[in-house]
Amino acid sequence: MFKKIVLFSLLLTLLITVTAGAAATDVWEQAKAAGVQFRGIGNEPDWLVEIRQDQMIKFINDSGKLEVKAPVDDMWIGPAGEDKIYYVENDAIQFQVIIMKKPYQDQISGEKFPYQVRVVFPNKSYTGGGKLLIPVQE
């Protein structure tokens, strides 16, 4: 009986782990399917940024307490074409999204990302990691 309980516990733990991993992957796949070209995330507070076809940025902070959707006003592309700075500046909001082709490891989850992302507002900045979901068309 004890062996059955231990086996059941192990199977349940494995199922929960696999399901949690699939759910995390689904978020990235869902963003890609929705046309998100680049997605970045970070912690403390939780935030995410999504960029669609180098034209529209969505930033969500602190589990949705702040959500900004704005068109890109200007963009700088680094010499190798992988580093980018997106500028949003209008009457309502001003910020930049800085994407660097530089490995980043999340301090809480340990997840590794190929890009480091910074979202910089006049009075606050956020640092995290990100992934290119849809390659840029040349």
Secondary structure, DSSP 8 states (H G I E B T S, - for coil): -HHHHHHHHHHHHHHHHHHHHHHHHHHHHHHHHTT-SEEEEETTTTEEEEEETTTEEEEEEGGGTEEEEEE--EEEE-TTS--EEEEEESSS-EEEEEEESS-EE-TTT--EESEEEEEEETTEEEEEEEEE-S----
